[in-house]
Amino acid sequence: MLIAETISAAPAASFPDMTTDDGELEALYRFVKNTKVTPEELLRPHFEATARRAASANRVVIAHDTSGFSFGGETKRDGLGRMKSAGAHHSQGFYGHFALAADAVSGLPLGAIGMVTVVRTAEPVAYPDQQSKRHERVREFARWSELVDVTCQRLEGCRAIHVMDREADAYELFCRLADKPADFVIRSKDNRILDVPRGDKEQPRDLYAAIERGRYVMTREVELSTKRPDKLGRLRKASGRMKRLSKLEVAVTQVDIRHPPFVAGKSRKGSTLPRAVPVNVVSVSEVDAPIDQPPINWVLLTTLPIDDMVQVEFVIDCYRRRWLIEEYFKCLKQGCAYETRQLESRHALLNALALFVPIAWRLLTLRTLARETPDEPASVIVSKRQLVILKARAKRPMSQVPTLREAMLAIAAEGGHIKNNGDPGWQVLARGYVKLLHMELGYALAEGGEM
């Protein structure tokens, strides 16, 4: 508990800076290096708390995604694998695959509900044939199915909606999710063959043709967030985009996706998966996109109903909730400065990551609430003592009942943020949060009380 409180009070600081003396620093290093301490045990209380919050919510989105954690330096760290950077120079690290729960309606982050890691070989592999390469891809892709199984077990009694980007466009995963007490929204990346009766020349035979003949539903305007290009080259992702208001045309259809020639390294004849999987399709296309920006073109495959406009909008909104996990990764890397940790083994780094997972969720919740419900009272997430401190130090008077946005900007100001520069980034928000916690601790000690 003491270690967790120490890290929570200064998530962006180095381990030497967040401890008060050599004894504390040595204890922290011994803890994360201890082979008897595992990330699974460290994360168990957070996962259990997330499951309780999810059970009390009406509808829950589970956003899945992978991020690479890369560590520099010339010294070889035990247990780390090959990473690919923007300049095609290989560094060392691992990939973390996360599941983040959020309220499907409000977008409020509820916490992480699962994490698995993937480590590649230290050196690039020259595969002898396509079959070997396919098996290696299947091995890495297994993290998606593994995390689906784990999250479904932890969320018993809660019907979740699993939301995934294009990397999850896989027939095996569709089948696995269809057998779970859950729904899914997955963005498609490939055209697919449909299961159409032989001799039927009226029905479209592939996904894109079916979309062209789909039912037009509506035109809708949505605000698109800024997206940076993938520097690690992990996926064939689209290039970055600027924040803008986008006009989208939406059409829907229903199809049966047929079993592809190969799944999980096996041919169709050797597969035990069903012949076809029925899915609903929501096609979202941007109208009049800026010339210098790639237009939005989402093909969303889902088990959610699409019978009316409200249901279709809900599918789109569920997919848009996926941006939360990208912000979560930024918080881990920038706000918690995880990739700067000078630990020498994968075991120690994973233990440190497990300590940062709930802290990043708290910072994400603060910024999300300040954006989604800026006029709500700050007391829903900021303590009375913290509000007293923020009011006393604010350069501009705060409201008698401060709002969430006022509190966020006041915290960011402690980290050096200037209000006229727009919303604060993760680094400045984390610095401000650290200072606030330190001041709260001093306040409590002066009162002779407890935090």
Secondary structure, DSSP 4 states (H G I P E B T S, - for coil): -HHHHHHHH-TTS-HHHHSSSHHHHHHHHHHHH-TT--HHHHHHHHHHHHHHHHHHSSSEEEEEEEEEEEE-SSSPPBT-EEEE-TTS-EEEEEEEEEEEEEETTT--EEEEEEEEEE---SS----SSHHHHHHHHHHHHHHHHHHHHHHHHHTTT--EEEEE-GGG--HHHHHHHHTSSSEEEEE--S--BB---TT--SS-SBHHHHHHTSEEEEEEEEEEPPB---TT--S-PPPPB--EEEEEEEEEEEEEEEPPSEETTEEGGG--S-SEEEEEEEEEEEES--TTSPPPEEEEEESS--SSHHHHHHHHHHHHTTHHHHHHHHIIIIIS-GGG---SBHHHHHHHHHHHHHHHHHHHHHHHHHHHSTTSBGGGTS-HHHHHHHHHH-SSPPPSS-BHHHHHHHHHHHTT--GGG-S--HHHHHHHHHHHHHHHHHHHHHHT---
